[in-house]
Amino acid sequence: MGNSSGKGEGDEEEEEEEEEKDGEEVEIVQKKKIKEEEVEEELPLGVDELLESGDPVLDLSYRKFKRLPARVCGLMHLEKLYVCGNSLRALPDGITQLQGLRILALDFNKMEDVPLAICQLANLSRLYLGSNRLMTLPPELKNLRCLRCLWLESNYFQWFPKELYELPNLKSLQIGDNRLKTLPPDLCRMENLRGLWLYGNRFQTFPKVLLSMDGLEILDLDRNKISEFPNLKRITSLRLFSYDHNPVKEPPKVGDEVTVVGEGAAEFLEEREARKDRQRKEAEEAALAGEEPIIHGILKNSGSRQAANEDNFKEGEGEEAESPVFEYDGGELEYDDEAFEYETEELICEGDALDYEGEELEYDRAYMDYEYEEEMEKKVEV
């Protein structure tokens, strides 16, 4: 019995020692957490004032944050939050409280996964995730039903993320500078997409699925390895096509209203403009002479045409046979620069500034002008 009793006391001592060790570990964890919180409260100069300003726009970019300050999660009035150029790997769950947030910029951080807390921001319309370490998107992204603009440039996507199919209002997708080689054949499911940036990927042939995307207005395939382009007139809404730095010999065939950017594009546009000028002058001269204008070499239905085409009269009758009538009011179909504009001054992508002046696109990894992007997004939405 004595031995049995002694053994029990030994067990109790071991249990007490284990409890003491557990208590010490808990204390260490708590102290570490307190230290982290203390470090977090030591915010960079000027940040306290920003957090207390009550401004719906908060810019915490390039502040060397490793964690988002916890106080941000309590700013229920926020509509725009910019935290690019830090060292964030995740976001606190408390970010879900910011249900009024419409714009969230997290470019140039160290995120390997999209924080799931973002997917609960139901009113988010613009999300910038460029220059991180993303390879996939979470299925929960489909909760962002209001999302219209998504930038994923300069990440590590090897396959087009089909999770984007579940975003019914997405109109602008920036997925340049990734590792895409192909596009899925059912990409045309994204019927509301208006702008698609695919520059700096690994396409060797033109993705044929793009020909069936009638709603596209902006298509950027710069810096790929495409040696031949199909006739792009099938993309009826196209207004700007950029193909610079691809091994092609001449510009692709596009509609008369499409601006093209790439090697040989300047000469192509000049020639097209000169042709339009000639047609306009011919129409004006014909109008001054009291003659019907010639449109694309086709003479309108007129007396001179009747005399020149006796075969158009019915046999045995003096009446002219019915023939197609080409209506033209003497005006010219002009491209409306105000109704649609492709960053003609400055398009900034994840720090890539595309200065478009009608001849070339220049990439300058400088900074992100989100306010300008918001204005351009409104134009695309129209």
C-alpha positions in Angstrom: 0.0 0.0 0.0 2.9 2.3 0.9 4.4 1.8 -2.5 1.1 2.5 -4.2 0.6 5.7 -2.1 4.2 6.9 -3.0 3.6 6.4 -6.6 0.4 8.4 -6.5 2.3 11.3 -4.9 4.9 11.2 -7.6 2.2 11.4 -10.3 0.7 14.4 -8.5 4.0 16.1 -8.5 4.5 15.5 -12.3 1.0 16.9 -13.0 1.8 20.0 -10.9 5.0 20.5 -12.9 3.2 20.1 -16.2 0.6 22.6 -15.1 3.3 25.1 -14.1 4.9 24.6 -17.5 1.6 25.1 -19.3 1.0 28.2 -17.2 4.4 29.6 -18.1 3.8 29.0 -21.8 0.4 30.7 -21.7 2.0 33.7 -19.9 4.7 33.9 -22.5 2.1 33.9 -25.3 0.1 36.6 -23.6 3.2 38.7 -23.0 4.1 38.3 -26.7 0.6 39.3 -27.7 0.8 42.3 -25.5 4.1 43.3 -27.0 2.7 43.0 -30.5 -0.2 45.2 -29.5 2.1 47.7 -28.0 4.2 47.7 -31.2 1.1 48.1 -33.3 0.1 51.2 -31.3 3.4 52.8 -32.1 2.0 54.1 -35.4 4.1 56.1 -37.9 4.0 59.9 -37.6 0.8 61.3 -38.8 -1.2 58.1 -38.9 -3.0 58.9 -35.6 -4.4 62.0 -37.2 -5.5 60.1 -40.3 -7.4 57.5 -38.2 -9.1 60.3 -36.2 -10.0 62.5 -39.1 -13.3 61.0 -39.9 -12.5 61.2 -43.6 -14.2 58.4 -45.7 -10.9 58.0 -47.6 -7.9 56.5 -45.7 -4.5 56.1 -47.3 -2.0 54.1 -45.4 0.2 53.2 -48.3 4.0 52.8 -48.0 4.0 52.9 -44.2 6.0 49.6 -43.7 3.1 47.9 -41.9 3.3 44.2 -41.4 -0.2 44.2 -39.9 -3.1 46.4 -40.6 -3.6 48.7 -37.5 -6.5 47.2 -35.5 -8.1 50.6 -35.1 -8.8 50.6 -38.8 -11.5 47.9 -38.3 -13.5 50.3 -36.2 -13.7 53.1 -38.8 -17.3 52.3 -40.0 -17.4 55.4 -42.1 -14.7 54.3 -44.5 -15.5 54.1 -48.2 -12.0 53.9 -49.6 -9.0 52.2 -48.0 -5.5 52.2 -49.6 -2.9 50.1 -48.0 -0.6 49.3 -50.9 3.2 49.1 -50.7 3.4 47.6 -47.2 4.4 44.0 -46.0 0.9 42.7 -45.3 0.4 38.9 -45.6 -3.2 38.9 -44.2 -5.9 41.1 -42.9 -7.7 41.0 -39.5 -11.1 39.4 -39.5 -12.4 42.6 -38.1 -12.2 44.2 -41.5 -15.5 42.6 -42.3 -17.1 45.4 -40.2 -16.3 47.9 -42.9 -19.5 47.2 -44.9 -19.5 50.7 -46.4 -16.1 50.1 -48.1 -16.3 50.5 -51.9 -12.6 50.6 -52.8 -9.8 48.5 -51.3 -6.2 48.7 -52.6 -3.7 46.1 -51.4 -1.1 46.3 -54.2 2.5 45.7 -53.5 2.2 43.5 -50.4 3.2 39.9 -49.6 -0.1 38.1 -49.8 -0.1 34.5 -51.0 -3.8 34.1 -50.6 -6.8 36.5 -50.8 -7.9 37.1 -47.2 -11.4 35.6 -46.8 -12.5 38.6 -44.8 -12.4 40.6 -48.0 -15.0 38.3 -49.5 -17.5 39.5 -47.0 -17.3 43.2 -48.0 -20.5 43.0 -50.0 -20.5 46.6 -51.3 -16.9 46.5 -52.6 -16.9 47.7 -56.3 -13.1 48.0 -56.9 -10.4 45.7 -55.6 -6.7 46.1 -56.3 -4.5 43.0 -55.5 -1.7 43.6 -58.0 2.0 42.8 -57.2 1.4 40.2 -54.5 2.1 36.4 -54.6 -1.3 35.1 -55.6 -1.7 31.9 -57.7 -5.4 31.2 -57.1 -8.6 32.9 -55.9 -11.0 31.6 -53.3 -14.5 30.4 -54.2 -15.8 32.8 -51.6 -15.0 35.6 -54.0 -18.4 35.1 -55.6 -19.9 37.0 -52.6 -18.6 40.2 -54.1 -21.7 40.8 -56.3 -21.1 44.5 -56.7 -17.5 44.2 -57.8 -16.9 46.0 -61.1 -13.1 46.4 -61.3 -10.5 43.8 -60.3 -6.8 44.2 -60.7 -4.6 41.0 -60.4 -1.6 42.1 -62.4 2.0 41.0 -61.5 1.0 37.8 -59.6 1.7 34.2 -60.4 -1.5 33.0 -62.1 -0.8 30.1 -64.6 -4.4 29.5 -65.3 -7.3 31.9 -65.7 -9.2 31.8 -62.4 -12.8 30.6 -63.3 -14.0 32.0 -59.9 -14.3 35.2 -61.8 -17.3 33.8 -63.7 -19.3 34.2 -60.6 -18.9 38.0 -60.6 -21.9 39.2 -62.6 -21.0 42.9 -62.6 -17.3 42.7 -63.3 -16.5 45.1 -66.2 -12.8 45.7 -65.9 -10.2 42.9 -65.4 -6.5 43.6 -65.2 -4.5 40.3 -65.2 -1.4 41.4 -67.0 2.1 40.3 -66.1 1.1 36.8 -65.0 1.9 33.4 -66.5 -1.1 32.7 -68.7 -0.7 30.7 -71.9 -4.3 30.1 -72.8 -7.8 31.3 -71.9 -10.7 28.9 -71.2 -13.1 28.3 -74.1 -16.0 29.4 -72.0 -14.6 32.8 -71.1 -17.4 34.3 -73.1 -19.6 33.7 -70.1 -18.2 37.0 -68.7 -20.7 38.9 -70.9 -20.4 42.2 -69.0 -16.7 42.4 -69.3 -15.7 45.7 -71.1 -12.0 46.0 -70.4 -9.4 43.1 -70.4 -5.7 43.6 -69.9 -3.6 40.5 -70.7 -0.3 42.2 -71.4 3.0 40.6 -70.3 1.7 37.0 -70.3 2.9 34.0 -72.3 0.4 33.8 -75.2 1.9 32.4 -78.4 -1.4 32.4 -80.3 -4.3 34.8 -80.2 -7.0 33.3 -77.9 -9.9 32.6 -80.2 -12.5 32.9 -77.5 -11.9 36.6 -77.5 -13.6 36.8 -80.9 -16.9 35.8 -79.4 -16.7 38.5 -76.7 -18.8 41.2 -78.4 -18.9 43.5 -75.4 -15.2 44.1 -75.2 -14.2 47.7 -75.7 -10.5 47.6 -74.5 -8.2 44.7 -75.2 -4.5 44.8 -74.3 -2.2 42.0 -75.4 1.1 43.8 -75.3 4.3 41.9 -74.6 3.3 38.5 -75.6 4.6 36.2 -78.3 1.7 36.3 -80.8 2.9 36.3 -84.4 -0.4 36.6 -86.1 -3.8 38.2 -85.3 -7.1 37.3 -86.8 -9.6 39.8 -88.2 -10.8 41.7 -85.1 -13.8 43.3 -86.8 -15.9 40.5 -85.2 -15.4 42.1 -81.8 -18.0 44.7 -82.7 -17.7 46.9 -79.6 -13.9 47.1 -79.7 -12.6 50.7 -79.4 -8.9 50.2 -78.5 -6.6 47.3 -79.2 -3.0 47.3 -78.1 -0.6 44.7 -79.5 2.8 46.3 -79.0 5.9 44.1 -78.5 4.5 41.1 -80.3 6.4 39.5 -83.3 3.9 40.7 -85.9 4.7 42.5 -89.2 1.6 44.7 -89.5 -1.4 45.9 -87.6 -4.4 43.5 -87.5 -7.7 44.3 -89.3 -10.0 46.3 -87.1 -13.1 48.4 -87.5 -12.8 52.0 -88.5 -13.7 53.2 -85.1 -10.9 51.2 -83.3 -7.7 52.8 -82.2 -4.7 50.5 -82.4 -1.4 50.7 -80.5 1.7 48.8 -81.7 4.4 48.6 -84.3 3.2 50.1 -87.5 0.0 51.4 -85.9 0.9 55.1 -86.2 1.2 54.8 -90.0 -2.0 52.7 -90.2 -3.9 55.3 -88.3 -2.5 58.2 -90.4 -3.5 56.4 -93.6 -7.0 55.7 -92.3 -7.4 59.3 -91.2 -6.2 60.5 -94.6 -8.7 58.2 -96.3 -11.5 59.6 -94.2 -10.4 63.2 -95.1 -10.4 62.4 -98.8 -13.9 60.9 -98.5 -15.1 63.9 -96.6 -13.7 66.4 -99.1 -15.3 64.4 -102.0 -18.6 64.6 -100.2 -18.3 68.3 -99.6 -17.2 69.0 -103.2 -20.1 66.9 -104.5 -22.5 68.8 -102.3 -21.2 72.1 -103.6 -21.6 71.0 -107.2 -25.2 69.9 -106.5 -24.3 66.2 -107.1 -25.0 63.3 -104.9 -22.0 62.2 -102.9 -20.1 59.0 -103.6 -19.8 56.8 -100.5 -17.1 54.1 -100.6 -17.2 54.1 -104.4 -21.0 53.4 -104.6 -23.0 56.1 -106.4 -26.3 56.9 -104.7 -29.5 56.3 -106.6 -29.6 59.4 -109.0 -30.5 60.5 -112.5 -26.9 60.0 -113.7 -26.9 56.5 -112.3 -30.2 55.7 -114.1 -28.6 56.8 -117.4 -25.5 54.8 -116.8 -27.3 51.6 -115.8 -29.9 50.9 -118.4 -30.1 47.3 -117.2 -31.9 48.6 -114.1 -35.0 49.4 -116.1 -37.7 46.8 -116.5 -38.0 45.4 -120.0 -40.8 47.1 -122.0 -41.4 49.7 -119.3 -40.0 53.1 -118.6 -39.9 52.5 -114.8 -36.8 52.0 -112.9 -36.4 48.6 -111.3 -36.2 48.5 -107.5 -32.6 48.6 -106.3 -30.8 49.0 -103.0 -30.8 52.7 -101.9 -27.7 53.7 -99.9 -28.8 56.5 -97.5 -26.3 59.0 -96.4 -27.0 62.4 -94.9 -23.7 64.0 -95.9 -22.2 63.7 -92.4 -19.5 61.4 -91.1 -19.5 58.8 -88.4 -17.0 60.1 -85.9 -15.5 58.5 -82.8 -16.7 60.3 -79.7 -13.6 60.9 -77.6 -15.8 62.0 -74.7 -18.1 59.1 -74.6 -15.3 56.6 -74.5 -11.7 57.2 -73.5 -8.9 54.7 -73.0 -6.7 56.3 -70.5 -5.6 58.7 -73.3 -3.7 60.7 -70.7 -2.6 58.1 -68.2 -3.5 54.5 -67.4 -1.8 53.2 -64.3 -1.6 49.5 -63.6 -0.2 48.3 -60.3 2.4 50.9 -60.6 2.6 50.5 -64.4 1.8 53.9 -65.9 0.8 53.5 -69.5 1.1 56.9 -71.1 -0.9 56.6 -74.3 -0.4 59.3 -76.9 -1.7 57.4 -79.9 1.6 56.0 -80.9 3.0 53.8 -78.2 2.5 52.7 -74.6 5.2 53.4 -72.1 5.5 51.4 -68.9 6.8 53.3 -65.9 6.5 51.4 -62.6 6.0 54.5 -60.5 2.8 54.9 -58.4 -0.9 54.2 -58.5 -3.3 57.0 -59.1 -6.5 55.4 -57.9 -8.6 58.6 -58.2 -7.9 58.7 -61.9 -8.6 55.0 -62.2 -12.0 55.6 -60.6 -12.9 58.2 -63.1 -11.8 55.9 -66.0 -13.7 53.0 -64.6 -16.9 55.2 -64.6 -16.3 55.8 -68.3 -15.9 52.1 -69.0 -19.1 51.4 -67.0 -21.0 53.8 -69.3 
